[in-house]
Amino acid sequence: MTGASGDEAGGRDSGPPPHLVPYQGSKRRLAPAILAQLGERRFSRLVEPFCGSAALTLAAAQRGVADRYLLADTYAPLMALWRQVLASPMTLADEYEALWLSQFGAGAGHYGAVRARFHDEPTPAGLLYLLARAVKNAPRFGRDGRFNQSADRRRHGVRPDRVRAQALQVAALLCGLCDVTTDDFRLVLEKIQPGDLIYLDPPYQGTSGGRDRRYVAGLSRSALAEALRPLVGRRDIGLLVSYDGRTGARTHGDELPLDLGLRRVELPAGRSSQATLHGRVEWTVESLYVGGCLG
Ligand SMILES: C[S@@+](CC[C@H](N)C(=O)[O-])C[C@H]1O[C@@H](n2cnc3c(N)ncnc32)[C@H](O)[C@@H]1O
């Protein structure tokens, strides 16, 4: 870790970070508040074991927070998408464009046909198209692990020119600096090195079981706590964990165990749209747990 700021170290740009993968639960809006916990610190590597849309990594890379980046998530088609955007963003953009264009004049069954093809042969562009067209951009998985979310019939999905621009920006930002893995987070955490910053945003409690799961794999609070325990007191790494939250007085999930010794801060996450619909004003806050040299 060094004390130099992202700008001094050649941080890429001060504009907004690229946004490629529409993903419910993305930390895109919260990323600046999460990164504010770092102050001026820089790290050798940023490791994001539940990366999803990689919102935090993209925001961090934009500021030059680390020299290298590791994206990890057990959802294999998503990691194939990250690999392709880093290796050949134009191919991804071309394939997305072909899928996007084919919806016009194809009739109501188009999304279902793309989804069925994706089940047989998952492709990065197929996943990007399904997420872009899905209700709330939300992946949902059946018991068999298949993507089973329906289409939002009111929209056509992100326009191909925008996908192309974002894909090129992601590749310019991370190409040559970023590794990608489908390893389980426990395996990733076993390989943490001095100088690493780790950001974890595990599957939300209560949303990973049952018939219509948000993520292919769920995770218990105790399994997470046990994996974090050896890392919390290490002064040679930085540790940030997003977990529970609350809207007004209503809590979302249990807090992480106190005896882990992580410092908990509450970050404002905006007005609750659900409450607004019912004519109330309520604010949502999300917990961020801070440990290692940041604790
Ligand atoms: C809350 S989402 C992360 C969202 C992400 N922070 C973003 O900005 O898009 C949790 C992610 O964890 C992944 N996941 C679930 N269980 C996992 C495990 N055991 N190891 C690694 N990733 C896992 C899911 O596939 C999902 O993409």
Ligand as a Chemical Component Dictionary entry (heavy atoms), coordinates in Angstrom:
data_LIG
# 
_chem_comp.id                   LIG 
_chem_comp.type                 NON-POLYMER 
_chem_comp.pdbx_formal_charge   0 
_chem_comp.three_letter_code    LIG 
# 
loop_
_chem_comp_atom.comp_id 
_chem_comp_atom.atom_id 
_chem_comp_atom.alt_atom_id 
_chem_comp_atom.type_symbol 
_chem_comp_atom.charge 
_chem_comp_atom.model_Cartn_x 
_chem_comp_atom.model_Cartn_y 
_chem_comp_atom.model_Cartn_z 
_chem_comp_atom.pdbx_ordinal 
LIG C1  C1  C 0  -24.872 -9.033  -4.620 1  
LIG S1  S1  S 1  -24.214 -9.734  -6.080 2  
LIG C2  C2  C 0  -22.835 -8.703  -6.375 3  
LIG C3  C3  C 0  -23.206 -7.447  -7.102 4  
LIG C4  C4  C 0  -21.993 -6.592  -7.449 5  
LIG N1  N1  N 0  -21.401 -5.977  -6.280 6  
LIG C5  C5  C 0  -22.330 -5.521  -8.469 7  
LIG O1  O1  O 0  -22.001 -4.324  -8.271 8  
LIG O2  O2  O -1 -22.926 -5.872  -9.497 9  
LIG C6  C6  C 0  -23.491 -11.235 -5.512 10 
LIG C7  C7  C 0  -22.725 -12.049 -6.549 11 
LIG O3  O3  O 0  -22.099 -13.148 -5.859 12 
LIG C8  C8  C 0  -22.023 -14.274 -6.730 13 
LIG N2  N2  N 0  -21.811 -15.455 -5.864 14 
LIG C9  C9  C 0  -22.722 -16.159 -5.136 15 
LIG N3  N3  N 0  -22.127 -17.110 -4.383 16 
LIG C10 C10 C 0  -20.787 -17.016 -4.630 17 
LIG C11 C11 C 0  -19.622 -17.709 -4.127 18 
LIG N4  N4  N 0  -19.747 -18.713 -3.251 19 
LIG N5  N5  N 0  -18.389 -17.328 -4.557 20 
LIG C12 C12 C 0  -18.282 -16.313 -5.467 21 
LIG N6  N6  N 0  -19.347 -15.630 -5.992 22 
LIG C13 C13 C 0  -20.577 -15.971 -5.576 23 
LIG C14 C14 C 0  -23.343 -14.210 -7.499 24 
LIG O4  O4  O 0  -23.226 -14.872 -8.744 25 
LIG C15 C15 C 0  -23.555 -12.680 -7.648 26 
LIG O5  O5  O 0  -23.089 -12.224 -8.904 27 
# 
loop_
_chem_comp_bond.comp_id 
_chem_comp_bond.atom_id_1 
_chem_comp_bond.atom_id_2 
_chem_comp_bond.value_order 
_chem_comp_bond.pdbx_ordinal 
LIG C1  S1  SING 1  
LIG S1  C2  SING 2  
LIG S1  C6  SING 3  
LIG C2  C3  SING 4  
LIG C3  C4  SING 5  
LIG C4  N1  SING 6  
LIG C4  C5  SING 7  
LIG C5  O1  DOUB 8  
LIG C5  O2  SING 9  
LIG C6  C7  SING 10 
LIG C7  O3  SING 11 
LIG C7  C15 SING 12 
LIG O3  C8  SING 13 
LIG C8  N2  SING 14 
LIG C8  C14 SING 15 
LIG N2  C9  SING 16 
LIG N2  C13 SING 17 
LIG C9  N3  DOUB 18 
LIG N3  C10 SING 19 
LIG C10 C11 SING 20 
LIG C10 C13 DOUB 21 
LIG C11 N4  SING 22 
LIG C11 N5  DOUB 23 
LIG N5  C12 SING 24 
LIG C12 N6  DOUB 25 
LIG N6  C13 SING 26 
LIG C14 O4  SING 27 
LIG C14 C15 SING 28 
LIG C15 O5  SING 29 
# 
